[in-house]
Amino acid sequence: MDAIIRIKDLGKTFTGKENNKDNQVEALRNINLEIHKGNIYGIIGMSGAGKSTLVRCLNFLERPTSGTVYIEGMDLSTMKDSVLRQTRTQISMIFQHFNLLMQRTVVDNICFPMYITGYSKKDARRRALELLEIVDLTEKAEAYPAQLSGGQKQRVAIARALATNPKILLCDEATSALDPTTTKAILKLLKEINETYGITIVIITHEMTVVQEICSHVAIIEKGELAESGTVEEVFTNPHTDAAKRLVFQTAQGTLQMKGKRCIRIVFNEISSFEPVISNMVLECKAPANILLADTRNINGIAHGQMILQLPEEEHLANKMIHYLKERKLTVEEVDDYVG
Amino acid sequence: MWDSATILMLVEGIGATLQMTLLSTLMAYALGLPMGIALVVTAKGGLKPSPFIYKALDIVANIVRSVPFLILLILVIPLTKIIVGKSYGSTATIVPLTIAAAPFIARLVESSLQEVDKGVLEAAQSMGASTGMIVRKVLLVEARTSLIVGATIATGTILGYSAMAGVVGGGGLGDIAIRYGYYRYETDIMLVSVIVLVALVQILQYIGMKLSKRLDRRITG
């Protein structure tokens, strides 16, 4: 199946005022990525990694300086302005700060993209009310954005984004300004939309939890380059780049301090999580192991987990433990650079 | 001195001042509003950046604004004669008033439109809206509160300028104040003219602020 979004050799360099070389910032370099229809594709990276620039290149709000983007096989870089605008009506976007029209009611906000595509006032209004039902905000139809909470504003933004029946929904840090409970509710809504309407969703975030919650695929961007990509399961279970590892370990950041002893990371899969492996290991080796991080979660219905253990200082005991865990078919890797 | 002729003169003066002010403001907006929009749209990082057009408008706005109004009043007399047919009286004053106010209004409009959240413009662009549509449906609507405040300031300033035109026989309350107060030492008539001018500005300011508050939906309630 052809990719709905294909990013090809994409690069973006911002040039400062004087056009001299010192003033250039290379935000993105040589990005290649394919996103298929129906995916929920997470693009994750630390702030400043270039992910927001990347998502703006997907609808050419930001014109790449090299390479291009194909939407359903159509090259955006060769499109005339009018055709590009037409294409954009198929690629909706929601934002961290919602970006609603503050001087218009909720209904008028949702009608706005429909006016652009030529809906009549009556049809637009009817569809807006339908959409408000989908996002569960019917009672706020005549309210102004200033009267809504953050979560409600993002619901309006989602309704507005769905108004023109887009094929793609881009989310730029859509939950970063929301509290954890609201974040969960918004992510659930996005997942429902993806399942009900088959809309391909691209999610830009700096939070691994967002990716784990709803994404099917993930790409990791670091310093303007694509570090790693694949299904969430692949990348989470077996991250091979440093950037990916840092993100996977993100949950424990700032809570631990290592004293230079040997540490290992164990990854659980659905079989082993039912067995009390660590207890058995401790009983078998008759030596304690320090659990520095334990984290299990549900990724698309399959239980996954990871643990970071600090092994005893005695070499032979440590080796015995590693051997024991490997025997149980667990992925074990030494993490000497794990600084929590 | 408070005979009916003087009172009639003052009433006519109020009429002439209001006529000059409102007509000049309208015409200055006809020039200044598009100019302000163009400044915002063509600016660096604007909807359609064009350094050349921006620079040209920027320079024109600065030149006109740096000429003192009294000098401008005299400078444009030939033009006024061509347009109105004479260079004195309240109708003639509309020409220099419009020319002086347009760039000032362009700057007011520019700063109002710049206050609109860039994210909202980006959202409109992402929906496939054209530049014209964004200007009409997003920029002008989202900035309307600030635009009304700007219009209030502009009208007040033009009212003040219109009084200055009295020096060259411009008509209106300013003309009366200068003729009676300055040339004939009839201080009481001058004072009354000034008090009426002050009252007019106060009323304009009050209406403008009330209107802008009433139309602002960012305040809850």
Interface residues (C-beta under 8 A of the other chain):
Chain A: N59 L61 R85 Q86 T87 R88 T89 I91 S92 M93 F95 H97 N99 L100 L101 M102 Q103 R104 T105 F112 P113 Y115 I116 T117 Y144 A146 Q147 T164 L170
Chain B: D117 G119 V120 E122 A123 A124 Q125 S126 M127 G128 A129 S130 M133 K137 V138 V141 E142 R144 T145 L215 D216 R217 R218 I219 T220
